[in-house]
Amino acid sequence: MKKWSLYIGSYSGIKVFIHWTFWIIIGWIFMMHFEMGHGWAEGLAGALFILTLFACVVLHEFGHALTAKKYGIPTRDITLYPIGGVASLDRMPEKPAQELAVAVAGPAVNVIIAGILYIFLFSTDQLLPISEIDHMSGDNFWFNIMAANVILAVFNLIPAFPMDGGRVLRAVLAFNMDKLKATTIAARVGQLLAIVFVFLGFFSNFWLVFIGLFIFLGAGAEAVQESTKSALIGYTASDVLIQKYTRLSPMETLEKAVQLLQNTQEQGFVVVENDQAIGVLTRKELIKGLTAYGNNSRVSDIMRNDFAIVAPNTPLQQVYEKLVSNNSQLAAVLDNGQLTGIVTVKGINEMIMVTKGRKK
């Protein structure tokens, strides 16, 4: 279960969560209605609009997730935040055509929703001019939802990371060039658009400034990540496998774990029971555990059960992506079900430094 998030259900094995910060936007909508002199009915209607809109966002994310699933890429979960939804895919496809399909699938869902609502509104003579969009009024509910889905589709197709349009642009470019070059070009396009947004934001809507900064940072991060991944091409988990490492029993105390951590250079430990890896314990979990439970609590109380597991022949790119997406410092390496070692983020970073040094 995700910390600070409410589990609301699952579909096709993909769990959906609502982060606690999501409720801030619901409260904000209520506040806006009361500031405009509206009553409880209008406030509830506004909250219902936001909840319906975010239901469309969930469907958007399922578009990405289910398309990725067709290519053998699992999605751990979908989480709703005030700024939108995030589908936590293990990785993006390497083939341009597959990445294009996954990227387009989300906005396509919004287009389909808008199309269905358009047909409904047209057939019931409820279609209005675009100037009538105003979700704060509480009127024209389904017309506003239709318009919002169109806006979501268009906004997400802006050719800039981290939006879907940035991935669409990279996928199209990658048909004729390597992925790193395609990512670099797409990132530069995104950052150029971000600068334009920031400039326009100072003269029109200040929200454009925040959107521009979000795009600029997201585009830069994507370029750095792809550069890092390209340095790992041709390597597997076995190339950075650590075979000498400390194993912890789930019944060990946190005090013993602290002593081991102080006497070694290890980033974390694999928790083993009956020769089977059942969890991992890193410095981060250990510090939190000491604060929450104290020295005499057991390793099993704070270890991570959702740790990364890879095979020795797993491409190092995929190992890196799995560790980043899982926010973990180490992965257990299993060969035919047997624990043979670990791979750490530190070890991968050292490999990246060496590889980039050779290319200079």
C-alpha positions as CSV (number, residue, x, y, z in Angstrom):
1,M,0.0,0.0,0.0
2,K,1.3,3.5,-0.9
3,K,2.0,5.8,2.0
4,W,-0.3,8.8,2.3
5,S,-2.5,7.5,-0.5
6,L,-6.0,6.1,-0.4
7,Y,-6.5,2.9,-2.4
8,I,-9.8,3.1,-4.4
9,G,-9.6,-0.1,-6.5
10,S,-7.9,-1.8,-9.4
11,Y,-8.4,-2.9,-13.0
12,S,-6.3,-5.4,-14.9
13,G,-4.0,-5.8,-12.0
14,I,-3.3,-2.0,-11.9
15,K,-4.1,-0.4,-8.5
16,V,-5.5,3.2,-8.3
17,F,-4.6,5.5,-5.5
18,I,-5.6,9.0,-4.5
19,H,-2.8,11.0,-2.8
20,W,-3.8,13.0,0.2
21,T,-2.8,16.2,-1.6
22,F,-5.5,15.6,-4.1
23,W,-8.1,16.7,-1.6
24,I,-6.5,20.2,-1.5
25,I,-8.0,20.9,-4.9
26,I,-11.5,19.8,-3.7
27,G,-11.2,22.2,-0.8
28,W,-10.0,25.0,-3.1
29,I,-13.0,24.5,-5.3
30,F,-15.3,24.9,-2.3
31,M,-13.5,28.0,-1.2
32,M,-13.7,29.6,-4.7
33,H,-17.5,29.0,-4.8
34,F,-18.1,30.6,-1.4
35,E,-15.9,33.5,-2.4
36,M,-18.1,34.0,-5.4
37,G,-21.2,34.0,-3.2
38,H,-22.4,30.6,-4.1
39,G,-23.9,28.1,-1.6
40,W,-23.4,24.5,-0.6
41,A,-25.2,23.2,-3.7
42,E,-22.9,25.1,-6.1
43,G,-19.8,24.0,-4.0
44,L,-20.9,20.4,-4.2
45,A,-21.5,20.7,-8.0
46,G,-18.0,22.1,-8.4
47,A,-16.5,19.3,-6.4
48,L,-18.5,16.8,-8.5
49,F,-17.1,18.4,-11.7
50,I,-13.5,18.0,-10.4
51,L,-14.1,14.4,-9.4
52,T,-15.7,13.6,-12.8
53,L,-12.8,15.3,-14.6
54,F,-10.3,13.3,-12.6
55,A,-12.1,10.1,-13.4
56,C,-11.4,11.0,-17.0
57,V,-7.7,11.6,-16.0
58,V,-7.7,8.0,-14.5
59,L,-9.0,6.7,-17.9
60,H,-6.3,8.7,-19.6
61,E,-3.7,7.0,-17.5
62,F,-5.2,3.6,-18.1
63,G,-4.9,4.3,-21.8
64,H,-1.1,4.5,-21.3
65,A,-1.0,1.6,-18.9
66,L,-3.1,-0.9,-20.9
67,T,-1.3,-0.1,-24.1
68,A,2.1,-0.6,-22.4
69,K,0.8,-3.9,-21.0
70,K,0.3,-5.1,-24.6
71,Y,4.0,-4.7,-25.1
72,G,4.9,-6.6,-21.9
73,I,5.5,-3.5,-19.8
74,P,3.7,-3.6,-16.4
75,T,2.3,-0.6,-14.5
76,R,2.7,-0.7,-10.8
77,D,-0.1,1.7,-10.0
78,I,-1.9,4.9,-11.0
79,T,-1.9,7.8,-8.5
80,L,-4.0,11.0,-8.6
81,Y,-2.4,14.2,-7.5
82,P,-3.8,17.8,-7.6
83,I,-1.8,18.4,-10.9
84,G,-3.1,15.3,-12.6
85,G,-2.5,11.5,-12.7
86,V,0.7,9.5,-12.9
87,A,0.8,5.9,-14.3
88,S,3.9,4.3,-12.9
89,L,5.1,2.3,-15.8
90,D,8.2,0.1,-15.2
91,R,9.7,1.6,-18.3
92,M,8.9,3.1,-21.7
93,P,9.2,0.9,-24.8
94,E,12.5,1.1,-26.7
95,K,10.9,0.7,-30.1
96,P,9.7,4.0,-31.5
97,A,6.4,2.6,-32.8
98,Q,5.5,1.1,-29.4
99,E,6.5,4.3,-27.5
100,L,4.4,6.3,-30.0
101,A,1.4,4.0,-29.3
102,V,1.8,4.3,-25.5
103,A,2.2,8.1,-25.6
104,V,-0.8,8.7,-27.9
105,A,-3.1,6.3,-26.0
106,G,-3.7,8.7,-23.1
107,P,-4.8,11.7,-25.2
108,A,-6.8,9.4,-27.5
109,V,-8.9,8.3,-24.5
110,N,-9.8,12.0,-23.8
111,V,-10.7,12.5,-27.5
112,I,-13.0,9.4,-27.4
113,I,-14.7,10.7,-24.2
114,A,-15.1,14.1,-25.8
115,G,-16.5,12.5,-28.9
116,I,-19.1,10.4,-27.0
117,L,-20.2,13.5,-25.1
118,Y,-20.4,15.5,-28.3
119,I,-22.7,13.0,-29.9
120,F,-24.8,12.9,-26.7
121,L,-25.1,16.7,-26.5
122,F,-25.7,17.1,-30.2
123,S,-28.5,14.5,-30.2
124,T,-30.2,16.1,-27.1
125,D,-29.8,19.6,-28.5
126,Q,-27.5,20.7,-25.6
127,L,-24.4,21.6,-27.6
128,L,-23.3,25.2,-26.8
129,P,-20.8,27.7,-28.2
130,I,-17.3,27.3,-26.9
131,S,-17.6,30.6,-25.1
132,E,-20.1,29.0,-22.7
133,I,-17.4,27.0,-21.0
134,D,-17.5,27.8,-17.2
135,H,-17.3,24.9,-14.8
136,M,-17.5,27.4,-11.8
137,S,-21.2,28.2,-12.7
138,G,-22.4,24.6,-12.2
139,D,-24.4,24.8,-15.3
140,N,-23.9,22.8,-18.6
141,F,-22.1,20.0,-16.7
142,W,-21.5,17.6,-19.5
143,F,-20.7,20.3,-22.0
144,N,-17.9,21.5,-19.6
145,I,-16.7,17.9,-19.1
146,M,-16.5,17.5,-22.9
147,A,-14.6,20.8,-23.3
148,A,-12.2,19.8,-20.5
149,N,-11.4,16.5,-22.2
150,V,-10.5,18.4,-25.4
151,I,-8.3,20.7,-23.4
152,L,-6.6,17.8,-21.7
153,A,-5.9,16.1,-25.0
154,V,-4.5,19.3,-26.6
155,F,-2.4,20.2,-23.5
156,N,-0.9,16.7,-23.2
157,L,0.1,16.7,-26.9
158,I,2.3,19.8,-26.5
159,P,5.6,18.6,-27.9
160,A,7.5,18.9,-24.7
161,F,8.6,16.6,-21.9
162,P,7.2,15.5,-19.6
163,M,3.9,15.7,-21.5
164,D,2.8,12.9,-23.8
165,G,3.6,15.2,-26.8
166,G,7.3,15.2,-25.9
167,R,7.3,11.4,-26.1
168,V,5.3,11.5,-29.3
169,L,7.9,13.9,-30.8
170,R,10.8,11.7,-29.6
171,A,9.2,8.5,-31.0
172,V,8.6,10.1,-34.4
173,L,12.2,11.4,-34.5
174,A,13.6,8.0,-33.4
175,F,12.3,6.4,-36.6
176,N,15.2,8.1,-38.4
177,M,17.9,8.5,-35.6
178,D,19.1,6.9,-32.4
179,K,17.0,7.5,-29.3
180,L,19.6,9.7,-27.5
181,K,19.7,12.2,-30.4
182,A,15.9,12.1,-30.7
183,T,15.6,12.8,-26.9
184,T,18.1,15.6,-27.1
185,I,16.2,17.3,-29.9
186,A,12.8,16.8,-28.3
187,A,14.1,18.1,-25.0
188,R,15.5,21.3,-26.7
189,V,12.1,21.8,-28.4
190,G,10.4,21.4,-25.1
191,Q,12.7,23.9,-23.3
192,L,12.2,26.4,-26.1
193,L,8.5,26.2,-25.7
194,A,8.9,26.5,-21.9
195,I,10.8,29.8,-22.3
196,V,7.9,31.0,-24.5
197,F,5.4,30.0,-21.9
198,V,7.3,31.8,-19.1
199,F,7.6,34.9,-21.3
200,L,3.9,35.0,-22.1
201,G,3.0,34.2,-18.5
202,F,4.4,37.5,-17.3
203,F,2.1,39.4,-19.7
204,S,-1.0,37.3,-19.5
205,N,-1.8,34.4,-17.2
206,F,0.8,33.8,-14.5
207,W,0.0,30.1,-14.4
208,L,1.9,29.9,-17.7
209,V,5.1,30.7,-15.8
210,F,4.7,27.7,-13.6
211,I,3.8,25.5,-16.6
212,G,6.9,26.8,-18.4
213,L,9.2,26.0,-15.4
214,F,7.6,22.6,-15.1
215,I,8.2,21.8,-18.8
216,F,11.8,23.2,-18.7
217,L,12.8,21.1,-15.8
218,G,11.0,18.0,-17.1
219,A,12.6,18.3,-20.5
220,G,16.1,18.6,-19.0
221,A,15.6,15.7,-16.6
222,E,14.4,13.5,-19.6
223,A,17.5,14.4,-21.6
224,V,19.8,13.5,-18.6
225,Q,18.0,10.3,-18.0
226,E,18.3,9.2,-21.6
227,S,22.0,10.1,-21.7
228,T,22.5,8.0,-18.6
229,K,20.6,5.0,-20.1
230,S,22.6,5.2,-23.4
231,A,25.8,4.8,-21.4
232,L,24.5,1.4,-20.2
233,I,23.8,-0.1,-23.6
234,G,25.5,-3.5,-24.0
235,Y,25.8,-4.2,-20.3
236,T,23.8,-6.5,-18.1
237,A,23.2,-6.9,-14.3
238,S,26.1,-9.4,-14.2
239,D,28.6,-6.7,-15.2
240,V,27.9,-4.8,-11.9
241,L,27.0,-7.8,-9.8
242,I,28.1,-7.7,-6.2
243,Q,28.6,-11.2,-4.8
244,K,30.1,-10.3,-1.4
245,Y,27.3,-8.6,0.5
246,T,25.7,-8.8,4.0
247,R,22.5,-10.7,4.5
248,L,20.2,-9.9,7.3
249,S,17.7,-12.1,9.1
250,P,14.2,-10.6,9.4
251,M,14.5,-11.2,13.2
252,E,17.7,-9.1,13.6
253,T,17.3,-5.9,15.6
254,L,17.7,-2.5,14.1
255,E,20.6,-1.9,16.5
256,K,22.5,-4.8,14.9
257,A,21.7,-3.4,11.4
258,V,23.1,0.0,12.4
259,Q,26.3,-1.6,13.6
260,L,26.7,-3.4,10.3
261,L,26.0,-0.3,8.3
262,Q,28.6,1.7,10.3
263,N,31.3,-1.0,9.7
264,T,30.7,-1.4,6.0
265,Q,30.5,0.7,2.8
266,E,27.3,-1.0,1.8
267,Q,24.2,1.0,0.7
268,G,21.8,-1.5,2.1
269,F,21.1,-5.1,2.9
270,V,19.1,-8.0,1.5
271,V,16.8,-9.6,4.1
272,V,16.9,-13.4,3.7
273,E,14.9,-16.2,5.2
274,N,15.4,-19.9,4.3
275,D,17.8,-18.8,1.5
276,Q,15.0,-16.7,0.0
277,A,15.1,-12.9,-0.4
278,I,12.1,-11.5,1.3
279,G,13.0,-7.8,1.5
280,V,15.6,-5.1,1.5
281,L,16.7,-2.6,4.1
282,T,18.5,0.6,3.0
283,R,19.8,3.5,5.0
284,K,16.6,5.4,4.3
285,E,14.3,2.8,5.8
286,L,16.7,2.2,8.7
287,I,16.7,5.9,9.7
288,K,12.9,6.1,9.5
289,G,12.6,2.8,11.4
290,L,14.9,4.0,14.2
291,T,12.8,7.1,14.6
292,A,9.5,5.4,14.5
293,Y,10.2,2.1,16.4
294,G,13.6,2.3,18.2
295,N,16.7,0.2,18.4
296,N,15.1,-3.0,19.6
297,S,12.5,-3.4,16.8
298,R,13.0,-6.1,14.2
299,V,14.2,-5.7,10.6
300,S,11.0,-7.3,9.4
301,D,9.1,-4.3,10.8
302,I,10.6,-1.8,8.4
303,M,12.1,-3.7,5.5
304,R,10.8,-3.0,2.0
305,N,8.8,-5.9,0.5
306,D,8.4,-4.3,-2.9
307,F,12.0,-4.5,-3.8
308,A,13.4,-4.9,-7.3
309,I,14.3,-8.4,-8.5
310,V,16.3,-8.9,-11.7
311,A,18.1,-11.8,-13.5
312,P,21.9,-11.7,-14.2
313,N,21.2,-11.2,-18.0
314,T,18.8,-8.4,-17.5
315,P,20.0,-5.4,-19.6
316,L,21.5,-2.8,-17.2
317,Q,19.3,-0.1,-18.8
318,Q,16.2,-2.0,-17.5
319,V,17.8,-2.5,-14.1
320,Y,18.5,1.2,-13.8
321,E,14.9,2.1,-14.9
322,K,13.5,-0.4,-12.4
323,L,15.5,1.0,-9.5
324,V,14.6,4.6,-10.4
325,S,10.9,3.9,-10.8
326,N,10.9,1.9,-7.6
327,N,12.9,4.6,-5.7
328,S,15.3,1.9,-4.5
329,Q,19.0,1.8,-3.9
330,L,19.5,-1.9,-4.7
331,A,18.0,-4.9,-6.5
332,A,18.3,-8.6,-5.7
333,V,19.7,-10.7,-8.5
334,L,18.1,-14.1,-8.8
335,D,19.4,-16.9,-11.1
336,N,16.9,-19.7,-11.5
337,G,15.3,-18.6,-8.2
338,Q,18.6,-18.6,-6.3
339,L,19.9,-15.3,-4.8
340,T,23.4,-14.8,-6.4
341,G,24.1,-11.2,-5.5
342,I,22.9,-7.6,-5.6
343,V,23.1,-4.6,-8.0
344,T,23.2,-1.1,-6.5
345,V,22.6,2.3,-7.8
346,K,26.1,3.3,-6.7
347,G,27.5,0.5,-8.7
348,I,25.5,1.5,-11.8
349,N,26.6,5.1,-11.4
350,E,30.2,4.1,-11.3
351,M,29.7,2.1,-14.5
352,I,28.1,5.2,-16.1
353,M,31.1,7.4,-15.1
354,V,33.6,4.8,-16.5
355,T,31.6,4.4,-19.8
356,K,31.2,8.1,-20.3
357,G,34.9,8.6,-19.5
358,R,35.9,6.1,-22.3
359,K,33.7,8.0,-24.8
360,K,35.5,11.3,-24.3
